[in-house]
Amino acid sequence: MKKTQSTGVRPLDGITVLSLEHAIAAPFCTRQLADLGARVIKVERPRVGDFARNYDERVNGMASHFVWTNRSKESLTLDLKSPQAKEVLARLLPQVDVLVQNLAPGAAARLGLSFDALHEQYPGLIVCDISGYGAGGPYEHKKAYDLLIQSESGFVSVTGSANEPAKAGCSIADIAAGMYAYSHILSALLQRGKTGEGSHIDLTMLESMVEWMGFPMYYAYEGAPPPVRAGAAHASIYPYGPFLAGNGKTIMLGLQNEREWKVFCEQVLEKPELATDPRFASNTMRTANRDALRDLIIQSFAAYDDEQIIERLEKAAIANARVNDMKAVWDHPQLKARNRWTQMDSPVGTLPAILPPGVNNSYDFRIDAVPDLGEHSAAILDELGYDEVTIGQWQSAGIV
């Protein structure tokens, strides 16, 4: 892979983001802004911090979620309910381009940090509110966490086995909301460049996940039966999913069209007669008769180990994959070959970090340290004109 030739200038250099954030959705959004060069000031509760700091201790004592979503930020501890906090924010906001918050519904407005309250004084400010369900409607004040949104959006109803629904193994509702917030903020910055005006982004986890549910929703259009829960297999394409090799290891197989089905029968299964078997003559028929076809494939695969089957699939140009565990992902040869790993600092020492997806040959991503709680409070307050005595008094009083 050719090394990126960086100009030293990142897309968001010079942009300042103030984030009143916790958990995953907003931190994931702002971390990506930081990846592109933005200065992200993360406001946390004094002495407590973002509660995601305490989800677990798997990364040398730090929480896995927090390490993932908070590199390259500055941590400012601030009791937002204190009168001093209002003064700090009044000094800070003139320097801020983007305000992101995912506090409890209505909390930012009560603090005077809504778009309506700020727009007249800071007309170029972009305000992004991330919530579970959004302003207005019967769910406006309903609590929302990742699992709950996976359920409300219908995702859980189509995921899992025939006997039991399942959630995703990672925080996909948070990730979806964080990604859409990130793209909306980039769009708002472009728009501000044309109009000079900031804008308000009302971004919800529910709407982000429902967008991702487009296929199953249309599949169940006008009351039609929804996709069946098919485990790791595809609900409406077959054979597309997991199959056991003779050594007990699982291979993920994916056939998309009739040409591939014919080649699969002839070159992999070595049973060309199956290609014209009426039970399997189309994807619709293969899906309807998936149990019988699954048995035939597993019988054929039983004579080979997983590596031998993958070799046959590759030779036939049939899509396939190994079912990697996390250790195998850390060691993935493709990620290593493309130099996708780097390092970042943290309060517990140097840690590995995967580079953001995509390569742009004009800049390198910013990969700076994961901050300790309140690590940058004194420096930020000094920058805003507060003296050491005041900063020390506020720290002692738990204001910062």
Secondary structure, 3 states (H helix, E strand, C coil): CCCCCCCCCCCCCCCEEEEECCCCHHHHHHHHHHHCCCEEEEEECCCCCCHHHHCCCCECCECHHHHHHCCCEEEEECCCCCHHHHHHHHHHHHHCCEEEECCCCCHHHHCCCCHHHHCCCCCCCEEEEEECCCCCCCCCCCCCCHHHHHHHCCCHHHCECCCCECCCCCCHHHHHHHHHHHHHHHHHHHHHHHHCCCCEEEEEHHHHHHHHCHHHHHHCHHHCCCCCCCCCCCCCCCCEEEEECCCCCEEEEECCCHHHHHHHHHHHCCCHHHHHCHHHCCHHHHHHCHHHHHHHHHHHHCCCCHHHHHHHHHHCCCEEEECCCHHHHHCCHHHHHCCCEEEECCCCCCEEEECCCCCCCCCCCCCCCCCCCCCCHHHHHHHCCCCHHHHHHHHHHCCC
